[in-house]
Amino acid sequence: MPKRVESPSSINTFFQCNRKYYYQYIEKLPTKGSIHLVRGNIAHSTLEHFYDLDVSSFTNYEKDFKVAIQKLFLEQWDEYKEELFALQLPQKELAGYFEETLIMLMNWCNFFLKDFKEKFSEGIEETFTKIKPITEAEYSSDTLSVRGFIDAIRSEGEEVHIIDYKTNANSDIKDSIKLQLGIYSLLYQEKHGKTPDKVGVFFLKDKLYLLPVDQPFLQRAKVAISSIHAHTSTCEKKEEYKKNITPLCKWRTGQCDFYGVCKPF
Ligand code: SF4
């Protein structure tokens, strides 16, 4: 079978549960939306548009950036209204997520403003242009047969930092996140002929956490990619994708999208 093109999400799903990967990426059964997914998309789109702001009329940058990010967030919330409606959440619960996401973005904006102030030179437009990262960059490798979108690539002096934004409740850099960052590092390395100096996660509720990119870090990502390709290029049948029955099949407030068809218990 030909090599499938994987993404950090598909690879992480494969390692979480082979069968879940089969249902989602091979059988392509529909997945249900979730508020965490939708609000994550809203926060990401807000931050992506933030760096496209026209700041030529800004005079008081602290106030202007804060007003602008709130406006962008409202626009994006509205943009996703159909997805939000489809979740059928009680109004009070939805309002809670709205408020929490706005607080996260304002928290991020405070860090942005601190950085902006420290690097301020010449004027607002010049400084904004100077500190702008590359956002939502698509990276794809035929050799690795992997593609992914990197939230932000930032130059810090001589260093290159790859940043992923997360709306997670906890600032825990889990193995799945390390794997995602390792895959981005490999994709970056292949395209630019050098590894990024650091990778990190900006937990919007908290702050930015950076990790150095060393050989073991890259090696783990390489092994994971090889191992998924080795499996998917030789295994076609559902039975060859083992169920990993854990509390992630069904928890207090939810269940795996494929719980019904999988019947793990
Ligand atoms: S219900 Fe559990 S075992 Fe079945 S696909 Fe989902 S995570 Fe895997």
Boltz pocket constraint, residues with backbone or C-beta under 6 A from the ligand:
constraints:
  - pocket:
      binder: B
      contacts: [[A, 17], [A, 18], [A, 19], [A, 20], [A, 23], [A, 242], [A, 243], [A, 244], [A, 245], [A, 246], [A, 248], [A, 249], [A, 256], [A, 257], [A, 258], [A, 259], [A, 262], [A, 263], [A, 264]]
      max_distance: 6.0
